[in-house]
Amino acid sequence: MRFEINYDDKKVNRELSYDETYDNIDVKPIPRYAYLMQLNYLEINVLENGRVICAGGLSDLSKAKRTSLTIPDYREGSLTVVSKLDPDFGTYQINRSPWPIWINPNTGWACIGDPAIQGQAVEFVSNCVAVLDHVGNLKALWLKPDQLPIPDDT
């Protein structure tokens, strides 16, 4: 699954909040979308034109490990899927096996994927940053909801 960034576009404004009871990231307002993708259990909503507009749902943040790594430098913009999407396909899985989840309790950011990866980074939704490698593959997704579970030091 390949993506591209456009720094000339504006990010989508959404509110991310963490629901500890359900280990869920709630998104407001809830958008209409054409395609659904998943990263681990997190749902990523995509418009017909391929623009990614939302990330939320079951998060597995309660299983996260602690990190001191910080989010890479990023700019505001849009994230678009450039791979061909079939509306009859159903849910697209971004990763074949679960990616690790990391939380930096000092910054309030959570990372699904590799927190050490450096690449093109874009805040495509409020408090949601994607990091792509040089060919457009998603390598990390950083989220900053209103609160996070604090992982053990182990």
C-alpha positions in Angstrom: 0.0 0.0 0.0 1.6 3.2 -1.2 0.8 6.8 0.0 1.9 10.3 -1.0 2.0 13.5 0.9 0.9 16.9 -0.2 2.2 19.7 2.0 0.1 22.3 0.1 -3.2 20.9 1.5 -4.6 21.5 4.9 -4.9 18.8 7.5 -8.4 17.4 8.5 -9.6 18.7 11.9 -10.7 15.9 14.1 -10.6 15.3 17.9 -8.9 12.2 19.2 -9.7 10.9 22.6 -8.7 7.7 24.4 -11.4 5.6 26.0 -9.7 3.5 28.6 -12.7 1.2 29.2 -12.6 -0.1 25.6 -8.9 0.6 24.8 -10.3 2.7 21.9 -9.4 5.9 20.2 -12.6 7.9 19.6 -12.8 10.4 16.7 -15.1 13.4 16.5 -16.7 14.2 14.3 -17.2 10.8 12.7 -16.6 11.1 9.0 -18.2 9.5 6.0 -15.7 7.5 4.0 -15.5 5.2 0.9 -12.7 2.8 2.0 -11.6 1.3 5.2 -8.0 0.3 6.0 -6.6 -1.2 9.2 -3.3 -0.8 10.9 -3.3 -3.5 13.7 -6.9 -2.9 14.8 -6.9 0.8 14.2 -9.3 1.9 11.5 -8.1 4.4 8.8 -10.9 6.1 6.8 -10.3 7.0 3.1 -12.4 9.1 0.7 -13.1 8.0 -2.9 -10.3 10.2 -4.1 -7.8 8.3 -1.8 -7.4 11.1 0.8 -7.0 9.7 4.3 -9.3 11.6 6.6 -9.4 9.8 9.9 -7.7 7.2 12.2 -9.5 5.7 15.2 -11.1 2.7 16.8 -9.6 -0.2 18.7 -6.1 0.8 19.5 -4.3 -1.8 21.7 -2.6 1.1 23.4 -3.0 -0.7 26.7 -0.4 -3.2 25.3 2.1 -0.5 24.4 5.7 -0.3 25.5 7.4 2.8 26.9 9.8 4.8 24.7 11.8 7.9 25.1 11.9 8.4 21.3 10.1 11.4 20.0 8.0 12.1 17.0 10.0 13.2 13.9 9.8 16.7 12.5 6.6 17.0 10.5 4.5 19.5 8.6 0.8 19.9 8.1 -0.7 18.5 4.8 -2.7 15.7 3.3 -2.0 11.9 3.0 -3.4 10.1 0.0 -3.4 6.5 -1.0 -1.9 6.1 -4.4 -2.4 2.3 -4.7 -5.5 1.4 -6.6 -8.5 0.7 -4.3 -11.4 -1.5 -5.2 -14.7 -0.3 -3.6 -16.0 -4.0 -3.5 -12.9 -5.3 -1.7 -13.9 -4.5 1.9 -11.2 -3.7 4.5 -7.6 -3.2 3.4 -4.9 -4.4 5.8 -1.9 -2.1 5.8 0.3 -4.5 7.8 0.6 -8.3 7.4 1.6 -8.8 11.1 1.0 -6.6 14.1 3.3 -3.6 14.5 4.6 -2.7 17.9 3.0 0.1 19.8 5.0 2.6 21.8 4.1 5.4 24.1 6.2 8.3 25.2 4.5 9.4 28.4 6.6 12.6 28.5 5.3 13.9 25.2 1.8 12.3 25.1 2.4 10.7 21.7 1.8 7.1 20.8 3.5 5.4 17.9 2.3 2.4 15.9 5.2 1.0 14.0 8.9 2.1 14.2 9.3 5.1 16.5 13.0 5.5 15.3 12.1 5.8 11.6 12.9 9.0 9.9 11.2 9.9 6.7 8.6 12.2 5.2 6.2 13.0 8.0 2.8 14.8 7.7 0.1 15.7 10.2 -2.8 14.8 7.9 -5.4 14.8 10.8 -5.2 16.9 14.0 -2.7 15.1 16.3 -2.2 12.2 13.8 1.1 12.0 11.9 2.1 9.5 9.3 5.8 8.7 8.5 6.5 7.4 5.1 9.7 5.8 3.6 11.3 7.1 0.4 8.9 5.0 -1.8 5.7 6.0 0.0 5.2 3.0 2.4 3.7 3.8 5.8 6.3 3.0 8.4 4.9 4.7 11.5 1.6 6.3 12.7 1.9 8.8 15.6 -1.3 9.7 17.6 -1.8 12.1 20.4 -5.3 11.7 21.9 -6.4 13.6 25.0 -4.9 11.0 27.3 -2.9 7.8 27.1 -2.4 4.7 29.2 1.0 4.8 30.9 3.0 1.6 30.1 5.1 -0.2 32.6 8.8 0.5 32.6 9.5 -3.0 31.3 
